[in-house]
Amino acid sequence: MYWGTMVLGAFKYLQDAQLGASDYRIFFYLCESMAFRDNIASVKQKMISEDLRMDKSNVSKSIAKLKELQFIVKTRNGFMINPHLFYVRFGERVHLRGF
């Protein structure tokens, strides 16, 4: 079983970053696409543009903003999500009270 978590401090960071709707869409797309072992989403900007039905120039602007704010970094095969914001674990059960 895999589970993902956002670091609590990330919520304040997300709130204060002044991201637009496109920036959030791309960031969450990358989070959803990332490999669990290394936080890397092996996607190209063209694929993001096609999957989200967004103009390539808008994708490029959002990617630049996300990199500038250190939400992501460019890798050889895509983008790595900052593990201080979001990470995924395998095999541990999460027990939630009241659920």
CNS distance restraints for C-alpha pairs under 8 A (distance, minus, plus):
assign (resid   1 and name CA) (resid  90 and name CA) 5.85 0.50 0.50
assign (resid   1 and name CA) (resid  91 and name CA) 5.20 0.50 0.50
assign (resid   1 and name CA) (resid  92 and name CA) 7.26 0.50 0.50
assign (resid   1 and name CA) (resid  93 and name CA) 7.70 0.50 0.50
assign (resid   2 and name CA) (resid  88 and name CA) 6.86 0.50 0.50
assign (resid   2 and name CA) (resid  89 and name CA) 5.77 0.50 0.50
assign (resid   2 and name CA) (resid  90 and name CA) 4.52 0.50 0.50
assign (resid   2 and name CA) (resid  91 and name CA) 6.28 0.50 0.50
assign (resid   2 and name CA) (resid  92 and name CA) 7.78 0.50 0.50
assign (resid   3 and name CA) (resid  88 and name CA) 5.63 0.50 0.50
assign (resid   3 and name CA) (resid  89 and name CA) 5.61 0.50 0.50
assign (resid   3 and name CA) (resid  90 and name CA) 6.57 0.50 0.50
assign (resid   4 and name CA) (resid  86 and name CA) 7.20 0.50 0.50
assign (resid   4 and name CA) (resid  87 and name CA) 5.68 0.50 0.50
assign (resid   4 and name CA) (resid  88 and name CA) 4.14 0.50 0.50
assign (resid   4 and name CA) (resid  89 and name CA) 6.31 0.50 0.50
assign (resid   5 and name CA) (resid  86 and name CA) 5.76 0.50 0.50
assign (resid   5 and name CA) (resid  87 and name CA) 5.73 0.50 0.50
assign (resid   5 and name CA) (resid  88 and name CA) 6.36 0.50 0.50
assign (resid   6 and name CA) (resid  10 and name CA) 6.50 0.50 0.50
assign (resid   6 and name CA) (resid  11 and name CA) 7.80 0.50 0.50
assign (resid   6 and name CA) (resid  85 and name CA) 5.68 0.50 0.50
assign (resid   6 and name CA) (resid  86 and name CA) 4.48 0.50 0.50
assign (resid   6 and name CA) (resid  87 and name CA) 6.72 0.50 0.50
assign (resid   7 and name CA) (resid  11 and name CA) 7.55 0.50 0.50
assign (resid   7 and name CA) (resid  84 and name CA) 6.53 0.50 0.50
assign (resid   7 and name CA) (resid  85 and name CA) 5.32 0.50 0.50
assign (resid   7 and name CA) (resid  86 and name CA) 6.08 0.50 0.50
assign (resid   8 and name CA) (resid  12 and name CA) 7.80 0.50 0.50
assign (resid   9 and name CA) (resid  13 and name CA) 6.49 0.50 0.50
assign (resid   9 and name CA) (resid  85 and name CA) 7.63 0.50 0.50
assign (resid  10 and name CA) (resid  14 and name CA) 5.92 0.50 0.50
assign (resid  10 and name CA) (resid  84 and name CA) 7.54 0.50 0.50
assign (resid  10 and name CA) (resid  85 and name CA) 5.10 0.50 0.50
assign (resid  10 and name CA) (resid  86 and name CA) 7.87 0.50 0.50
assign (resid  11 and name CA) (resid  15 and name CA) 6.10 0.50 0.50
assign (resid  12 and name CA) (resid  16 and name CA) 6.12 0.50 0.50
assign (resid  13 and name CA) (resid  17 and name CA) 5.96 0.50 0.50
assign (resid  14 and name CA) (resid  18 and name CA) 7.60 0.50 0.50
assign (resid  14 and name CA) (resid  19 and name CA) 7.58 0.50 0.50
assign (resid  17 and name CA) (resid  69 and name CA) 7.52 0.50 0.50
assign (resid  19 and name CA) (resid  23 and name CA) 5.66 0.50 0.50
assign (resid  19 and name CA) (resid  24 and name CA) 6.53 0.50 0.50
assign (resid  20 and name CA) (resid  24 and name CA) 6.40 0.50 0.50
assign (resid  21 and name CA) (resid  25 and name CA) 6.16 0.50 0.50
assign (resid  22 and name CA) (resid  26 and name CA) 6.18 0.50 0.50
assign (resid  22 and name CA) (resid  58 and name CA) 7.70 0.50 0.50
assign (resid  22 and name CA) (resid  59 and name CA) 7.69 0.50 0.50
assign (resid  22 and name CA) (resid  62 and name CA) 6.74 0.50 0.50
assign (resid  23 and name CA) (resid  27 and name CA) 6.09 0.50 0.50
assign (resid  23 and name CA) (resid  62 and name CA) 5.03 0.50 0.50
assign (resid  23 and name CA) (resid  63 and name CA) 7.50 0.50 0.50
assign (resid  23 and name CA) (resid  65 and name CA) 7.71 0.50 0.50
assign (resid  23 and name CA) (resid  66 and name CA) 7.18 0.50 0.50
assign (resid  24 and name CA) (resid  28 and name CA) 6.04 0.50 0.50
assign (resid  25 and name CA) (resid  29 and name CA) 6.01 0.50 0.50
assign (resid  26 and name CA) (resid  30 and name CA) 6.12 0.50 0.50
assign (resid  26 and name CA) (resid  48 and name CA) 7.43 0.50 0.50
assign (resid  26 and name CA) (resid  59 and name CA) 7.52 0.50 0.50
assign (resid  26 and name CA) (resid  62 and name CA) 7.30 0.50 0.50
assign (resid  26 and name CA) (resid  63 and name CA) 7.67 0.50 0.50
assign (resid  27 and name CA) (resid  31 and name CA) 6.25 0.50 0.50
assign (resid  27 and name CA) (resid  66 and name CA) 7.54 0.50 0.50
assign (resid  27 and name CA) (resid  71 and name CA) 7.89 0.50 0.50
assign (resid  28 and name CA) (resid  32 and name CA) 6.09 0.50 0.50
assign (resid  29 and name CA) (resid  33 and name CA) 6.14 0.50 0.50
assign (resid  29 and name CA) (resid  48 and name CA) 7.91 0.50 0.50
assign (resid  30 and name CA) (resid  34 and name CA) 5.97 0.50 0.50
assign (resid  30 and name CA) (resid  41 and name CA) 5.70 0.50 0.50
assign (resid  30 and name CA) (resid  79 and name CA) 7.59 0.50 0.50
assign (resid  30 and name CA) (resid  81 and name CA) 7.42 0.50 0.50
assign (resid  31 and name CA) (resid  39 and name CA) 7.85 0.50 0.50
assign (resid  31 and name CA) (resid  41 and name CA) 7.21 0.50 0.50
assign (resid  31 and name CA) (resid  81 and name CA) 6.77 0.50 0.50
assign (resid  31 and name CA) (resid  86 and name CA) 7.75 0.50 0.50
assign (resid  33 and name CA) (resid  40 and name CA) 7.99 0.50 0.50
assign (resid  33 and name CA) (resid  41 and name CA) 5.13 0.50 0.50
assign (resid  33 and name CA) (resid  42 and name CA) 7.45 0.50 0.50
assign (resid  33 and name CA) (resid  43 and name CA) 7.85 0.50 0.50
assign (resid  34 and name CA) (resid  38 and name CA) 7.85 0.50 0.50
assign (resid  34 and name CA) (resid  39 and name CA) 5.28 0.50 0.50
assign (resid  34 and name CA) (resid  40 and name CA) 4.80 0.50 0.50
assign (resid  34 and name CA) (resid  41 and name CA) 3.73 0.50 0.50
assign (resid  34 and name CA) (resid  42 and name CA) 6.91 0.50 0.50
assign (resid  34 and name CA) (resid  80 and name CA) 7.64 0.50 0.50
assign (resid  34 and name CA) (resid  81 and name CA) 7.62 0.50 0.50
assign (resid  35 and name CA) (resid  39 and name CA) 5.42 0.50 0.50
assign (resid  35 and name CA) (resid  40 and name CA) 5.42 0.50 0.50
assign (resid  35 and name CA) (resid  41 and name CA) 6.04 0.50 0.50
assign (resid  35 and name CA) (resid  42 and name CA) 7.82 0.50 0.50
assign (resid  36 and name CA) (resid  40 and name CA) 7.85 0.50 0.50
assign (resid  36 and name CA) (resid  87 and name CA) 7.77 0.50 0.50
assign (resid  36 and name CA) (resid  88 and name CA) 5.60 0.50 0.50
assign (resid  36 and name CA) (resid  89 and name CA) 6.98 0.50 0.50
assign (resid  36 and name CA) (resid  90 and name CA) 7.89 0.50 0.50
assign (resid  37 and name CA) (resid  88 and name CA) 7.80 0.50 0.50
assign (resid  38 and name CA) (resid  80 and name CA) 7.67 0.50 0.50
assign (resid  39 and name CA) (resid  80 and name CA) 5.42 0.50 0.50
assign (resid  39 and name CA) (resid  81 and name CA) 5.43 0.50 0.50
assign (resid  39 and name CA) (resid  82 and name CA) 7.59 0.50 0.50
assign (resid  39 and name CA) (resid  83 and name CA) 6.96 0.50 0.50
assign (resid  39 and name CA) (resid  87 and name CA) 6.71 0.50 0.50
assign (resid  39 and name CA) (resid  88 and name CA) 7.63 0.50 0.50
assign (resid  40 and name CA) (resid  75 and name CA) 7.88 0.50 0.50
assign (resid  40 and name CA) (resid  78 and name CA) 6.76 0.50 0.50
assign (resid  40 and name CA) (resid  79 and name CA) 5.48 0.50 0.50
assign (resid  40 and name CA) (resid  80 and name CA) 4.13 0.50 0.50
assign (resid  40 and name CA) (resid  81 and name CA) 6.27 0.50 0.50
assign (resid  41 and name CA) (resid  77 and name CA) 7.95 0.50 0.50
assign (resid  41 and name CA) (resid  78 and name CA) 5.62 0.50 0.50
assign (resid  41 and name CA) (resid  79 and name CA) 5.29 0.50 0.50
assign (resid  41 and name CA) (resid  80 and name CA) 6.16 0.50 0.50
assign (resid  41 and name CA) (resid  81 and name CA) 7.60 0.50 0.50
assign (resid  42 and name CA) (resid  77 and name CA) 5.22 0.50 0.50
assign (resid  42 and name CA) (resid  78 and name CA) 4.34 0.50 0.50
assign (resid  42 and name CA) (resid  79 and name CA) 6.55 0.50 0.50
assign (resid  43 and name CA) (resid  47 and name CA) 6.31 0.50 0.50
assign (resid  43 and name CA) (resid  48 and name CA) 7.03 0.50 0.50
assign (resid  43 and name CA) (resid  77 and name CA) 6.87 0.50 0.50
assign (resid  43 and name CA) (resid  78 and name CA) 4.94 0.50 0.50
assign (resid  43 and name CA) (resid  79 and name CA) 7.31 0.50 0.50
assign (resid  44 and name CA) (resid  48 and name CA) 6.50 0.50 0.50
assign (resid  44 and name CA) (resid  77 and name CA) 7.61 0.50 0.50
assign (resid  44 and name CA) (resid  78 and name CA) 5.87 0.50 0.50
assign (resid  45 and name CA) (resid  49 and name CA) 6.09 0.50 0.50
assign (resid  45 and name CA) (resid  56 and name CA) 7.28 0.50 0.50
assign (resid  45 and name CA) (resid  59 and name CA) 6.74 0.50 0.50
assign (resid  45 and name CA) (resid  60 and name CA) 7.06 0.50 0.50
assign (resid  46 and name CA) (resid  50 and name CA) 6.22 0.50 0.50
assign (resid  46 and name CA) (resid  56 and name CA) 6.74 0.50 0.50
assign (resid  47 and name CA) (resid  51 and name CA) 5.94 0.50 0.50
assign (resid  48 and name CA) (resid  52 and name CA) 5.91 0.50 0.50
assign (resid  48 and name CA) (resid  53 and name CA) 7.95 0.50 0.50
assign (resid  48 and name CA) (resid  54 and name CA) 7.83 0.50 0.50
assign (resid  48 and name CA) (resid  59 and name CA) 7.34 0.50 0.50
assign (resid  49 and name CA) (resid  53 and name CA) 5.53 0.50 0.50
assign (resid  49 and name CA) (resid  54 and name CA) 4.81 0.50 0.50
assign (resid  49 and name CA) (resid  55 and name CA) 6.10 0.50 0.50
assign (resid  49 and name CA) (resid  56 and name CA) 5.53 0.50 0.50
assign (resid  49 and name CA) (resid  59 and name CA) 6.25 0.50 0.50
assign (resid  50 and name CA) (resid  54 and name CA) 6.67 0.50 0.50
assign (resid  54 and name CA) (resid  58 and name CA) 6.86 0.50 0.50
assign (resid  54 and name CA) (resid  59 and name CA) 6.74 0.50 0.50
assign (resid  55 and name CA) (resid  59 and name CA) 6.43 0.50 0.50
assign (resid  56 and name CA) (resid  60 and name CA) 6.16 0.50 0.50
assign (resid  57 and name CA) (resid  61 and name CA) 6.23 0.50 0.50
assign (resid  58 and name CA) (resid  62 and name CA) 6.17 0.50 0.50
assign (resid  59 and name CA) (resid  63 and name CA) 6.06 0.50 0.50
assign (resid  60 and name CA) (resid  64 and name CA) 6.16 0.50 0.50
assign (resid  61 and name CA) (resid  65 and name CA) 6.25 0.50 0.50
assign (resid  62 and name CA) (resid  66 and name CA) 6.10 0.50 0.50
assign (resid  63 and name CA) (resid  67 and name CA) 6.11 0.50 0.50
assign (resid  64 and name CA) (resid  68 and name CA) 6.08 0.50 0.50
assign (resid  65 and name CA) (resid  69 and name CA) 6.18 0.50 0.50
assign (resid  66 and name CA) (resid  70 and name CA) 6.11 0.50 0.50
assign (resid  66 and name CA) (resid  71 and name CA) 5.17 0.50 0.50
assign (resid  66 and name CA) (resid  72 and name CA) 5.87 0.50 0.50
assign (resid  67 and name CA) (resid  71 and name CA) 5.92 0.50 0.50
assign (resid  67 and name CA) (resid  72 and name CA) 5.06 0.50 0.50
assign (resid  67 and name CA) (resid  73 and name CA) 5.57 0.50 0.50
assign (resid  67 and name CA) (resid  74 and name CA) 7.59 0.50 0.50
assign (resid  70 and name CA) (resid  82 and name CA) 6.94 0.50 0.50
assign (resid  71 and name CA) (resid  81 and name CA) 6.20 0.50 0.50
assign (resid  71 and name CA) (resid  82 and name CA) 5.39 0.50 0.50
assign (resid  71 and name CA) (resid  85 and name CA) 7.40 0.50 0.50
assign (resid  72 and name CA) (resid  79 and name CA) 6.16 0.50 0.50
assign (resid  72 and name CA) (resid  80 and name CA) 5.40 0.50 0.50
assign (resid  72 and name CA) (resid  81 and name CA) 4.66 0.50 0.50
assign (resid  72 and name CA) (resid  82 and name CA) 5.47 0.50 0.50
assign (resid  73 and name CA) (resid  79 and name CA) 5.53 0.50 0.50
assign (resid  73 and name CA) (resid  80 and name CA) 5.31 0.50 0.50
assign (resid  73 and name CA) (resid  81 and name CA) 6.88 0.50 0.50
assign (resid  73 and name CA) (resid  82 and name CA) 7.47 0.50 0.50
assign (resid  74 and name CA) (resid  78 and name CA) 6.06 0.50 0.50
assign (resid  74 and name CA) (resid  79 and name CA) 4.61 0.50 0.50
assign (resid  74 and name CA) (resid  80 and name CA) 6.45 0.50 0.50
assign (resid  75 and name CA) (resid  79 and name CA) 5.24 0.50 0.50
assign (resid  75 and name CA) (resid  80 and name CA) 6.52 0.50 0.50
assign (resid  81 and name CA) (resid  85 and name CA) 7.64 0.50 0.50
assign (resid  81 and name CA) (resid  86 and name CA) 7.01 0.50 0.50
assign (resid  82 and name CA) (resid  86 and name CA) 6.57 0.50 0.50
assign (resid  83 and name CA) (resid  87 and name CA) 5.33 0.50 0.50
